[in-house]
Amino acid sequence: MKSDFSVPEAVHVSVLLDEAVDALAPRPGGRYLDGTVGMGGHSFAIMERSGGQAFLCGLDRDTQALELARVRLAPFGDRVHLVHTRYSAFAEALDGLGWDTVDGALIDIGVSSLQIDSAERGFSFNADGPLDMRMDRDSGDTPVSRLVNRAKLEELKDIIERYGEDPQAGRIARAIVEARVRKPIETTGELAALVERAYPAAWRAKARNHPATRTFQALRMAVNDEIGELERFLDAILGRLAPGGRVAVISFHSLEDRVVKHRMKLWSQGCICPRHIPVCVCHHVPEARLITPKPICPSERELVVNPRAGSAKLRVAEKIDPHAPAADAPEELSPEEAARLRYEAKRAARLARHGREGRA
């Protein structure tokens, strides 16, 4: 349906826009959280889909993006509240509005085109700029330049290996440490050239991407604590979702996606008893159901318009009403029966370790 609201021109193309908004299914009067509002693309679509009648809390730690979002979302007036904060701090933002729960939550945890294309932000080596990479330049976060020039060899190696999953992490870390003895590494161009030289010639020849791509990703994730942010958000979001509310997460590389996949699987898991226990004694019930058993990826049509969306994955889960009667609920066991079953389970496991068969 064509919107009645005017949309200012935007530089950033929101990834998996229709898919994410379809998953949240915004409705008039509903309350929604956009934890990474950016320039307002997803938020605008959420409000538009509700006919402008929903309420939205948008967060971002990038003040430049927030100002652009404020202009873009102005047609919705006081139904939209924008807050300068990390998305892991969403609970405080909701408390400030007096919202106990939300009907849907979205985070898009990729770096934005606004950040990538601004040389002075230091996120990219496509144009030379200062080594910064902080998403919130007003915070006390450490810029990448300080990390690159002060961190010990093992710390640098660990960061590049863990967050960049780069097999050349050791060579790159050594090259950085040796280079900074001569002079501090101050720009994105210097760092990119240094990393490229550290790569073996054979690797450079067959690499599809610039050799510095993974190093830049790793350093950005480290200074912004991106995995920690994601884990803290996932720890708390179910507690603030209304029953039937959905959480949608868009990630851009395997490390983040693994965190989201594992957490949503845990949410949707029922009995967690060991397999060899014949009757459930844990009485654990799922907290959410998976809306996307497999992640949603961008269509070929979207990739033509926005090639940067290539690695994006969307996963969605829906909170289950904890007061709804559980289907096929396990029969309640007495403490004695539960203890007997636990003993049998331990005995079976012990016998299995010793390669013997137990007798009934």
Short mmCIF file of the C-alpha atoms (twelve columns), coordinates in Angstrom:
data_MODEL
# 
_entry.id   MODEL 
# 
loop_
_atom_site.group_PDB 
_atom_site.id 
_atom_site.type_symbol 
_atom_site.label_atom_id 
_atom_site.label_alt_id 
_atom_site.label_comp_id 
_atom_site.label_asym_id 
_atom_site.label_seq_id 
_atom_site.Cartn_x 
_atom_site.Cartn_y 
_atom_site.Cartn_z 
_atom_site.pdbx_PDB_model_num 
ATOM 1   C CA . MET A 1   0.000  0.000   0.000  1 
ATOM 2   C CA . LYS A 2   1.370  3.403   -0.947 1 
ATOM 3   C CA . SER A 3   2.263  5.610   1.990  1 
ATOM 4   C CA . ASP A 4   0.598  8.935   2.711  1 
ATOM 5   C CA . PHE A 5   3.745  10.048  4.523  1 
ATOM 6   C CA . SER A 6   6.557  11.818  2.691  1 
ATOM 7   C CA . VAL A 7   9.990  10.236  3.005  1 
ATOM 8   C CA . PRO A 8   13.109 12.384  2.822  1 
ATOM 9   C CA . GLU A 9   15.856 11.052  0.591  1 
ATOM 10  C CA . ALA A 10  18.171 8.747   2.495  1 
ATOM 11  C CA . VAL A 11  21.674 7.536   1.833  1 
ATOM 12  C CA . HIS A 12  21.303 4.275   3.724  1 
ATOM 13  C CA . VAL A 13  19.243 1.437   2.252  1 
ATOM 14  C CA . SER A 14  17.603 -0.569  5.034  1 
ATOM 15  C CA . VAL A 15  18.400 -4.280  4.731  1 
ATOM 16  C CA . LEU A 16  15.629 -6.919  4.613  1 
ATOM 17  C CA . LEU A 17  13.139 -4.117  5.155  1 
ATOM 18  C CA . ASP A 18  9.939  -5.846  4.039  1 
ATOM 19  C CA . GLU A 19  10.903 -9.158  5.609  1 
ATOM 20  C CA . ALA A 20  11.660 -7.612  9.013  1 
ATOM 21  C CA . VAL A 21  8.505  -5.501  9.084  1 
ATOM 22  C CA . ASP A 22  6.369  -8.431  7.896  1 
ATOM 23  C CA . ALA A 23  7.777  -10.486 10.776 1 
ATOM 24  C CA . LEU A 24  6.867  -7.843  13.363 1 
ATOM 25  C CA . ALA A 25  3.390  -7.296  11.844 1 
ATOM 26  C CA . PRO A 26  2.925  -3.809  13.356 1 
ATOM 27  C CA . ARG A 27  -0.613 -2.871  14.360 1 
ATOM 28  C CA . PRO A 28  -2.310 0.369   15.420 1 
ATOM 29  C CA . GLY A 29  -1.768 1.022   19.116 1 
ATOM 30  C CA . GLY A 30  1.120  -1.453  19.347 1 
ATOM 31  C CA . ARG A 31  4.423  -0.548  20.974 1 
ATOM 32  C CA . TYR A 32  7.656  -1.298  19.114 1 
ATOM 33  C CA . LEU A 33  11.360 -1.043  19.832 1 
ATOM 34  C CA . ASP A 34  13.949 -0.327  17.135 1 
ATOM 35  C CA . GLY A 35  17.220 -0.783  18.982 1 
ATOM 36  C CA . THR A 36  19.361 0.381   16.052 1 
ATOM 37  C CA . VAL A 37  17.240 3.105   14.509 1 
ATOM 38  C CA . GLY A 38  20.042 4.446   12.303 1 
ATOM 39  C CA . MET A 39  18.539 6.848   9.791  1 
ATOM 40  C CA . GLY A 40  15.050 5.559   10.479 1 
ATOM 41  C CA . GLY A 41  14.390 3.209   7.562  1 
ATOM 42  C CA . HIS A 42  13.023 0.257   9.507  1 
ATOM 43  C CA . SER A 43  11.289 2.538   12.014 1 
ATOM 44  C CA . PHE A 44  9.555  4.470   9.256  1 
ATOM 45  C CA . ALA A 45  8.314  1.232   7.704  1 
ATOM 46  C CA . ILE A 46  7.041  -0.028  11.079 1 
ATOM 47  C CA . MET A 47  5.085  3.172   11.633 1 
ATOM 48  C CA . GLU A 48  3.855  3.241   8.046  1 
ATOM 49  C CA . ARG A 49  2.620  -0.359  8.240  1 
ATOM 50  C CA . SER A 50  0.553  0.540   11.310 1 
ATOM 51  C CA . GLY A 51  -1.031 3.447   9.466  1 
ATOM 52  C CA . GLY A 52  0.967  5.808   11.646 1 
ATOM 53  C CA . GLN A 53  -0.970 4.617   14.688 1 
ATOM 54  C CA . ALA A 54  1.683  2.564   16.516 1 
ATOM 55  C CA . PHE A 55  4.133  3.852   19.128 1 
ATOM 56  C CA . LEU A 56  7.871  3.443   18.625 1 
ATOM 57  C CA . CYS A 57  10.984 3.789   20.765 1 
ATOM 58  C CA . GLY A 58  14.095 4.152   18.622 1 
ATOM 59  C CA . LEU A 59  17.626 3.871   20.018 1 
ATOM 60  C CA . ASP A 60  21.057 4.537   18.572 1 
ATOM 61  C CA . ARG A 61  24.456 5.396   19.968 1 
ATOM 62  C CA . ASP A 62  25.374 7.365   16.827 1 
ATOM 63  C CA . THR A 63  24.199 10.949  17.336 1 
ATOM 64  C CA . GLN A 64  24.639 11.804  13.654 1 
ATOM 65  C CA . ALA A 65  22.275 8.996   12.640 1 
ATOM 66  C CA . LEU A 66  19.772 9.968   15.342 1 
ATOM 67  C CA . GLU A 67  19.483 13.508  14.003 1 
ATOM 68  C CA . LEU A 68  18.740 12.175  10.520 1 
ATOM 69  C CA . ALA A 69  16.190 9.743   11.970 1 
ATOM 70  C CA . ARG A 70  14.535 12.581  13.860 1 
ATOM 71  C CA . VAL A 71  13.897 14.409  10.580 1 
ATOM 72  C CA . ARG A 72  12.714 11.301  8.773  1 
ATOM 73  C CA . LEU A 73  10.309 10.236  11.507 1 
ATOM 74  C CA . ALA A 74  8.946  13.723  12.207 1 
ATOM 75  C CA . PRO A 75  5.625  13.022  10.381 1 
ATOM 76  C CA . PHE A 76  4.666  10.636  13.198 1 
ATOM 77  C CA . GLY A 77  4.979  13.297  15.892 1 
ATOM 78  C CA . ASP A 78  5.039  12.239  19.530 1 
ATOM 79  C CA . ARG A 79  4.258  8.623   18.691 1 
ATOM 80  C CA . VAL A 80  8.003  8.209   18.064 1 
ATOM 81  C CA . HIS A 81  10.548 8.605   20.867 1 
ATOM 82  C CA . LEU A 82  14.263 8.640   20.021 1 
ATOM 83  C CA . VAL A 83  16.930 8.007   22.651 1 
ATOM 84  C CA . HIS A 84  20.720 8.272   22.416 1 
ATOM 85  C CA . THR A 85  21.891 5.019   23.991 1 
ATOM 86  C CA . ARG A 86  23.187 1.522   23.284 1 
ATOM 87  C CA . TYR A 87  20.563 -1.028  22.320 1 
ATOM 88  C CA . SER A 88  21.606 -3.227  25.252 1 
ATOM 89  C CA . ALA A 89  20.301 -0.421  27.509 1 
ATOM 90  C CA . PHE A 90  16.803 -0.629  26.029 1 
ATOM 91  C CA . ALA A 91  15.184 -1.452  29.381 1 
ATOM 92  C CA . GLU A 92  16.121 1.942   30.818 1 
ATOM 93  C CA . ALA A 93  14.721 3.656   27.722 1 
ATOM 94  C CA . LEU A 94  11.429 1.760   28.032 1 
ATOM 95  C CA . ASP A 95  11.268 2.540   31.749 1 
ATOM 96  C CA . GLY A 96  11.674 6.212   30.913 1 
ATOM 97  C CA . LEU A 97  8.570  6.009   28.730 1 
ATOM 98  C CA . GLY A 98  6.617  3.988   31.279 1 
ATOM 99  C CA . TRP A 99  6.447  0.979   28.939 1 
ATOM 100 C CA . ASP A 100 6.452  -2.365  30.729 1 
ATOM 101 C CA . THR A 101 6.451  -4.389  27.506 1 
ATOM 102 C CA . VAL A 102 6.661  -3.998  23.736 1 
ATOM 103 C CA . ASP A 103 4.837  -5.911  21.002 1 
ATOM 104 C CA . GLY A 104 7.897  -6.199  18.808 1 
ATOM 105 C CA . ALA A 105 11.630 -5.479  18.866 1 
ATOM 106 C CA . LEU A 106 14.152 -5.181  16.050 1 
ATOM 107 C CA . ILE A 107 17.916 -4.784  15.932 1 
ATOM 108 C CA . ASP A 108 20.014 -4.487  12.769 1 
ATOM 109 C CA . ILE A 109 23.545 -5.002  14.028 1 
ATOM 110 C CA . GLY A 110 25.493 -4.110  10.928 1 
ATOM 111 C CA . VAL A 111 27.512 -0.944  10.427 1 
ATOM 112 C CA . SER A 112 25.523 1.593   8.385  1 
ATOM 113 C CA . SER A 113 26.356 3.085   4.996  1 
ATOM 114 C CA . LEU A 114 26.504 6.475   6.708  1 
ATOM 115 C CA . GLN A 115 29.326 5.203   8.916  1 
ATOM 116 C CA . ILE A 116 31.148 3.271   6.198  1 
ATOM 117 C CA . ASP A 117 31.066 6.124   3.698  1 
ATOM 118 C CA . SER A 118 32.238 8.810   6.147  1 
ATOM 119 C CA . ALA A 119 36.037 8.741   5.922  1 
ATOM 120 C CA . GLU A 120 36.396 10.738  9.140  1 
ATOM 121 C CA . ARG A 121 34.647 7.950   11.085 1 
ATOM 122 C CA . GLY A 122 37.451 5.515   10.239 1 
ATOM 123 C CA . PHE A 123 35.276 2.452   9.558  1 
ATOM 124 C CA . SER A 124 36.538 1.775   6.041  1 
ATOM 125 C CA . PHE A 125 39.814 1.701   4.148  1 
ATOM 126 C CA . ASN A 126 38.152 2.771   0.873  1 
ATOM 127 C CA . ALA A 127 39.058 6.364   1.765  1 
ATOM 128 C CA . ASP A 128 41.874 7.380   4.088  1 
ATOM 129 C CA . GLY A 129 40.773 8.694   7.468  1 
ATOM 130 C CA . PRO A 130 41.633 8.641   11.172 1 
ATOM 131 C CA . LEU A 131 41.559 5.276   12.936 1 
ATOM 132 C CA . ASP A 132 38.442 5.698   15.049 1 
ATOM 133 C CA . MET A 133 35.554 3.233   14.377 1 
ATOM 134 C CA . ARG A 134 33.594 4.239   17.489 1 
ATOM 135 C CA . MET A 135 29.853 4.135   16.889 1 
ATOM 136 C CA . ASP A 136 29.433 6.719   19.637 1 
ATOM 137 C CA . ARG A 137 32.156 9.334   19.344 1 
ATOM 138 C CA . ASP A 138 30.752 11.178  22.366 1 
ATOM 139 C CA . SER A 139 31.349 8.191   24.636 1 
ATOM 140 C CA . GLY A 140 34.450 7.215   26.524 1 
ATOM 141 C CA . ASP A 141 34.973 4.203   24.256 1 
ATOM 142 C CA . THR A 142 38.533 3.571   23.115 1 
ATOM 143 C CA . PRO A 143 39.212 4.495   19.468 1 
ATOM 144 C CA . VAL A 144 40.874 1.870   17.302 1 
ATOM 145 C CA . SER A 145 44.045 3.982   17.062 1 
ATOM 146 C CA . ARG A 146 44.695 3.500   20.783 1 
ATOM 147 C CA . LEU A 147 44.040 -0.230  20.577 1 
ATOM 148 C CA . VAL A 148 46.296 -0.680  17.544 1 
ATOM 149 C CA . ASN A 149 49.148 1.327   19.038 1 
ATOM 150 C CA . ARG A 150 49.012 0.117   22.651 1 
ATOM 151 C CA . ALA A 151 47.625 -3.422  22.805 1 
ATOM 152 C CA . LYS A 152 50.038 -6.276  23.372 1 
ATOM 153 C CA . LEU A 153 50.821 -8.704  20.578 1 
ATOM 154 C CA . GLU A 154 48.731 -11.532 22.062 1 
ATOM 155 C CA . GLU A 155 45.726 -9.256  22.613 1 
ATOM 156 C CA . LEU A 156 45.804 -8.046  18.999 1 
ATOM 157 C CA . LYS A 157 46.183 -11.606 17.730 1 
ATOM 158 C CA . ASP A 158 43.258 -12.757 19.874 1 
ATOM 159 C CA . ILE A 159 40.990 -9.925  18.667 1 
ATOM 160 C CA . ILE A 160 41.741 -10.511 14.974 1 
ATOM 161 C CA . GLU A 161 41.430 -14.271 15.378 1 
ATOM 162 C CA . ARG A 162 38.234 -14.205 17.462 1 
ATOM 163 C CA . TYR A 163 36.248 -11.426 15.804 1 
ATOM 164 C CA . GLY A 164 37.744 -11.495 12.316 1 
ATOM 165 C CA . GLU A 165 38.250 -15.275 12.105 1 
ATOM 166 C CA . ASP A 166 41.371 -14.493 10.080 1 
ATOM 167 C CA . PRO A 167 43.861 -17.368 9.674  1 
ATOM 168 C CA . GLN A 168 46.668 -14.815 9.320  1 
ATOM 169 C CA . ALA A 169 45.932 -13.177 12.692 1 
ATOM 170 C CA . GLY A 170 49.392 -13.915 14.097 1 
ATOM 171 C CA . ARG A 171 51.249 -12.448 11.114 1 
ATOM 172 C CA . ILE A 172 49.019 -9.361  11.103 1 
ATOM 173 C CA . ALA A 173 49.443 -8.742  14.845 1 
ATOM 174 C CA . ARG A 174 53.236 -9.046  14.570 1 
ATOM 175 C CA . ALA A 175 53.294 -6.654  11.601 1 
ATOM 176 C CA . ILE A 176 51.280 -4.078  13.576 1 
ATOM 177 C CA . VAL A 177 53.541 -4.321  16.640 1 
ATOM 178 C CA . GLU A 178 56.712 -4.030  14.543 1 
ATOM 179 C CA . ALA A 179 55.390 -1.080  12.516 1 
ATOM 180 C CA . ARG A 180 54.261 1.001   15.496 1 
ATOM 181 C CA . VAL A 181 57.789 0.904   16.964 1 
ATOM 182 C CA . ARG A 182 58.904 3.084   14.059 1 
ATOM 183 C CA . LYS A 183 55.877 5.423   14.152 1 
ATOM 184 C CA . PRO A 184 52.283 5.331   15.425 1 
ATOM 185 C CA . ILE A 185 49.691 3.902   13.029 1 
ATOM 186 C CA . GLU A 186 47.227 6.765   12.637 1 
ATOM 187 C CA . THR A 187 45.076 6.302   9.522  1 
ATOM 188 C CA . THR A 188 42.900 3.649   7.908  1 
ATOM 189 C CA . GLY A 189 45.101 3.723   4.821  1 
ATOM 190 C CA . GLU A 190 48.248 3.003   6.833  1 
ATOM 191 C CA . LEU A 191 46.643 0.076   8.632  1 
ATOM 192 C CA . ALA A 192 45.133 -1.408  5.463  1 
ATOM 193 C CA . ALA A 193 48.467 -1.260  3.621  1 
ATOM 194 C CA . LEU A 194 50.270 -2.795  6.583  1 
ATOM 195 C CA . VAL A 195 47.810 -5.710  6.790  1 
ATOM 196 C CA . GLU A 196 48.005 -6.276  3.046  1 
ATOM 197 C CA . ARG A 197 51.803 -6.526  3.204  1 
ATOM 198 C CA . ALA A 198 51.550 -8.988  6.107  1 
ATOM 199 C CA . TYR A 199 49.534 -11.418 3.996  1 
ATOM 200 C CA . PRO A 200 51.512 -14.047 2.052  1 
ATOM 201 C CA . ALA A 201 51.623 -13.237 -1.674 1 
ATOM 202 C CA . ALA A 202 49.827 -16.490 -2.542 1 
ATOM 203 C CA . TRP A 203 46.929 -15.579 -0.231 1 
ATOM 204 C CA . ARG A 204 46.709 -12.054 -1.652 1 
ATOM 205 C CA . ALA A 205 46.532 -13.410 -5.185 1 
ATOM 206 C CA . LYS A 206 43.502 -15.611 -4.526 1 
ATOM 207 C CA . ALA A 207 41.669 -13.394 -2.000 1 
ATOM 208 C CA . ARG A 208 38.196 -12.230 -3.091 1 
ATOM 209 C CA . ASN A 209 38.181 -9.325  -0.632 1 
ATOM 210 C CA . HIS A 210 40.851 -6.903  0.499  1 
ATOM 211 C CA . PRO A 211 43.146 -8.638  3.025  1 
ATOM 212 C CA . ALA A 212 42.354 -5.953  5.627  1 
ATOM 213 C CA . THR A 213 38.594 -6.598  5.577  1 
ATOM 214 C CA . ARG A 214 38.583 -9.058  8.474  1 
ATOM 215 C CA . THR A 215 41.041 -7.054  10.552 1 
ATOM 216 C CA . PHE A 216 38.914 -3.914  10.261 1 
ATOM 217 C CA . GLN A 217 35.819 -5.927  11.197 1 
ATOM 218 C CA . ALA A 218 37.564 -7.418  14.226 1 
ATOM 219 C CA . LEU A 219 38.879 -4.107  15.532 1 
ATOM 220 C CA . ARG A 220 35.487 -2.432  15.061 1 
ATOM 221 C CA . MET A 221 33.743 -5.226  16.955 1 
ATOM 222 C CA . ALA A 222 36.281 -5.003  19.777 1 
ATOM 223 C CA . VAL A 223 36.125 -1.235  20.379 1 
ATOM 224 C CA . ASN A 224 32.317 -1.219  20.231 1 
ATOM 225 C CA . ASP A 225 31.907 -4.440  22.260 1 
ATOM 226 C CA . GLU A 226 29.475 -5.669  19.614 1 
ATOM 227 C CA . ILE A 227 29.171 -9.280  20.756 1 
ATOM 228 C CA . GLY A 228 28.754 -8.168  24.367 1 
ATOM 229 C CA . GLU A 229 26.031 -5.737  23.284 1 
ATOM 230 C CA . LEU A 230 24.202 -8.491  21.420 1 
ATOM 231 C CA . GLU A 231 24.409 -10.954 24.310 1 
ATOM 232 C CA . ARG A 232 23.156 -8.402  26.853 1 
ATOM 233 C CA . PHE A 233 20.231 -7.534  24.590 1 
ATOM 234 C CA . LEU A 234 19.291 -11.190 24.130 1 
ATOM 235 C CA . ASP A 235 19.602 -11.779 27.884 1 
ATOM 236 C CA . ALA A 236 16.914 -9.197  28.604 1 
ATOM 237 C CA . ILE A 237 14.572 -8.834  25.637 1 
ATOM 238 C CA . LEU A 238 12.183 -11.725 26.342 1 
ATOM 239 C CA . GLY A 239 11.436 -10.221 29.736 1 
ATOM 240 C CA . ARG A 240 10.124 -7.065  28.074 1 
ATOM 241 C CA . LEU A 241 8.191  -8.658  25.204 1 
ATOM 242 C CA . ALA A 242 4.437  -8.970  25.567 1 
ATOM 243 C CA . PRO A 243 3.070  -12.517 25.067 1 
ATOM 244 C CA . GLY A 244 2.908  -13.050 21.310 1 
ATOM 245 C CA . GLY A 245 5.453  -10.273 20.784 1 
ATOM 246 C CA . ARG A 246 8.292  -10.891 18.365 1 
ATOM 247 C CA . VAL A 247 11.997 -10.106 18.335 1 
ATOM 248 C CA . ALA A 248 13.779 -9.813  14.977 1 
ATOM 249 C CA . VAL A 249 17.569 -9.707  14.636 1 
ATOM 250 C CA . ILE A 250 19.474 -8.885  11.444 1 
ATOM 251 C CA . SER A 251 23.138 -9.902  11.565 1 
ATOM 252 C CA . PHE A 252 25.888 -9.684  8.974  1 
ATOM 253 C CA . HIS A 253 28.461 -12.347 9.692  1 
ATOM 254 C CA . SER A 254 28.706 -15.822 11.094 1 
ATOM 255 C CA . LEU A 255 29.958 -14.883 14.551 1 
ATOM 256 C CA . GLU A 256 26.892 -12.769 15.342 1 
ATOM 257 C CA . ASP A 257 24.509 -15.161 13.623 1 
ATOM 258 C CA . ARG A 258 25.782 -18.082 15.699 1 
ATOM 259 C CA . VAL A 259 25.035 -16.149 18.896 1 
ATOM 260 C CA . VAL A 260 21.492 -15.339 17.731 1 
ATOM 261 C CA . LYS A 261 20.825 -18.856 16.431 1 
ATOM 262 C CA . HIS A 262 21.995 -20.501 19.657 1 
ATOM 263 C CA . ARG A 263 20.006 -18.150 21.888 1 
ATOM 264 C CA . MET A 264 16.758 -18.508 19.943 1 
ATOM 265 C CA . LYS A 265 17.195 -22.285 19.946 1 
ATOM 266 C CA . LEU A 266 17.506 -22.225 23.746 1 
ATOM 267 C CA . TRP A 267 14.379 -20.080 24.013 1 
ATOM 268 C CA . SER A 268 12.388 -22.555 21.930 1 
ATOM 269 C CA . GLN A 269 13.639 -25.685 23.679 1 
ATOM 270 C CA . GLY A 270 11.290 -27.736 25.829 1 
ATOM 271 C CA . CYS A 271 12.558 -30.602 27.967 1 
ATOM 272 C CA . ILE A 272 16.283 -30.319 28.719 1 
ATOM 273 C CA . CYS A 273 16.675 -33.671 30.479 1 
ATOM 274 C CA . PRO A 274 19.474 -35.951 29.230 1 
ATOM 275 C CA . ARG A 275 18.297 -38.266 26.452 1 
ATOM 276 C CA . HIS A 276 18.690 -41.422 28.520 1 
ATOM 277 C CA . ILE A 277 16.106 -40.293 31.123 1 
ATOM 278 C CA . PRO A 278 12.848 -42.047 30.148 1 
ATOM 279 C CA . VAL A 279 10.488 -39.482 31.739 1 
ATOM 280 C CA . CYS A 280 10.913 -35.704 31.887 1 
ATOM 281 C CA . VAL A 281 11.866 -34.466 35.350 1 
ATOM 282 C CA . CYS A 282 12.971 -30.922 34.477 1 
ATOM 283 C CA . HIS A 283 9.529  -29.601 33.490 1 
ATOM 284 C CA . HIS A 284 11.271 -26.955 31.396 1 
ATOM 285 C CA . VAL A 285 8.919  -25.277 28.936 1 
ATOM 286 C CA . PRO A 286 9.790  -23.190 25.859 1 
ATOM 287 C CA . GLU A 287 9.845  -19.426 26.292 1 
ATOM 288 C CA . ALA A 288 9.479  -18.669 22.584 1 
ATOM 289 C CA . ARG A 289 8.820  -20.329 19.258 1 
ATOM 290 C CA . LEU A 290 10.971 -19.954 16.185 1 
ATOM 291 C CA . ILE A 291 9.308  -18.018 13.380 1 
ATOM 292 C CA . THR A 292 12.376 -18.582 11.184 1 
ATOM 293 C CA . PRO A 293 13.817 -22.102 11.706 1 
ATOM 294 C CA . LYS A 294 16.265 -21.075 8.979  1 
ATOM 295 C CA . PRO A 295 17.406 -17.467 8.541  1 
ATOM 296 C CA . ILE A 296 15.846 -15.220 5.914  1 
ATOM 297 C CA . CYS A 297 18.423 -13.860 3.463  1 
ATOM 298 C CA . PRO A 298 18.145 -10.990 0.954  1 
ATOM 299 C CA . SER A 299 16.500 -11.734 -2.377 1 
ATOM 300 C CA . GLU A 300 18.422 -11.419 -5.621 1 
ATOM 301 C CA . ARG A 301 16.342 -8.343  -6.362 1 
ATOM 302 C CA . GLU A 302 17.481 -6.683  -3.131 1 
ATOM 303 C CA . LEU A 303 21.108 -7.569  -3.809 1 
ATOM 304 C CA . VAL A 304 20.956 -5.787  -7.171 1 
ATOM 305 C CA . VAL A 305 19.808 -2.610  -5.403 1 
ATOM 306 C CA . ASN A 306 21.998 -3.041  -2.315 1 
ATOM 307 C CA . PRO A 307 25.035 -5.338  -2.784 1 
ATOM 308 C CA . ARG A 308 26.158 -4.589  0.792  1 
ATOM 309 C CA . ALA A 309 23.227 -6.689  2.028  1 
ATOM 310 C CA . GLY A 310 24.847 -9.876  0.723  1 
ATOM 311 C CA . SER A 311 25.736 -11.437 4.076  1 
ATOM 312 C CA . ALA A 312 22.631 -10.314 6.002  1 
ATOM 313 C CA . LYS A 313 20.532 -12.879 7.884  1 
ATOM 314 C CA . LEU A 314 17.226 -12.315 9.667  1 
ATOM 315 C CA . ARG A 315 16.090 -14.521 12.547 1 
ATOM 316 C CA . VAL A 316 12.774 -14.072 14.358 1 
ATOM 317 C CA . ALA A 317 11.281 -15.570 17.531 1 
ATOM 318 C CA . GLU A 318 7.877  -15.091 19.168 1 
ATOM 319 C CA . LYS A 319 7.366  -15.050 22.926 1 
ATOM 320 C CA . ILE A 320 5.045  -17.739 24.262 1 
ATOM 321 C CA . ASP A 321 2.450  -16.754 26.860 1 
ATOM 322 C CA . PRO A 322 3.844  -18.257 30.101 1 
ATOM 323 C CA . HIS A 323 0.315  -18.569 31.507 1 
ATOM 324 C CA . ALA A 324 -1.081 -20.505 28.558 1 
ATOM 325 C CA . PRO A 325 -1.602 -24.237 29.256 1 
ATOM 326 C CA . ALA A 326 1.263  -26.240 27.815 1 
ATOM 327 C CA . ALA A 327 0.396  -28.886 25.268 1 
ATOM 328 C CA . ASP A 328 1.304  -32.389 26.383 1 
ATOM 329 C CA . ALA A 329 2.577  -31.119 29.733 1 
ATOM 330 C CA . PRO A 330 4.678  -33.766 31.497 1 
ATOM 331 C CA . GLU A 331 3.098  -35.571 34.436 1 
ATOM 332 C CA . GLU A 332 4.276  -34.231 37.787 1 
ATOM 333 C CA . LEU A 333 6.611  -36.682 39.546 1 
ATOM 334 C CA . SER A 334 7.107  -37.146 43.261 1 
ATOM 335 C CA . PRO A 335 10.516 -36.084 44.660 1 
ATOM 336 C CA . GLU A 336 11.325 -39.765 45.301 1 
ATOM 337 C CA . GLU A 337 10.527 -40.778 41.716 1 
ATOM 338 C CA . ALA A 338 12.523 -37.861 40.318 1 
ATOM 339 C CA . ALA A 339 15.506 -38.838 42.506 1 
ATOM 340 C CA . ARG A 340 15.264 -42.466 41.335 1 
ATOM 341 C CA . LEU A 341 15.273 -41.410 37.690 1 
ATOM 342 C CA . ARG A 342 18.268 -39.133 38.214 1 
ATOM 343 C CA . TYR A 343 20.124 -42.041 39.870 1 
ATOM 344 C CA . GLU A 344 19.313 -44.328 36.945 1 
ATOM 345 C CA . ALA A 345 20.450 -41.699 34.474 1 
ATOM 346 C CA . LYS A 346 23.796 -41.266 36.247 1 
ATOM 347 C CA . ARG A 347 24.249 -45.045 36.442 1 
ATOM 348 C CA . ALA A 348 23.497 -45.457 32.744 1 
ATOM 349 C CA . ALA A 349 25.971 -42.717 31.866 1 
ATOM 350 C CA . ARG A 350 28.644 -44.278 34.090 1 
ATOM 351 C CA . LEU A 351 28.161 -47.710 32.525 1 
ATOM 352 C CA . ALA A 352 28.278 -46.216 29.055 1 
ATOM 353 C CA . ARG A 353 31.616 -44.570 29.838 1 
ATOM 354 C CA . HIS A 354 33.029 -47.936 30.891 1 
ATOM 355 C CA . GLY A 355 31.641 -49.709 27.845 1 
ATOM 356 C CA . ARG A 356 29.337 -52.023 29.782 1 
ATOM 357 C CA . GLU A 357 25.633 -52.694 29.468 1 
ATOM 358 C CA . GLY A 358 23.450 -52.228 32.503 1 
ATOM 359 C CA . ARG A 359 20.773 -54.643 33.486 1 
ATOM 360 C CA . ALA A 360 17.213 -53.623 34.215 1 
# 
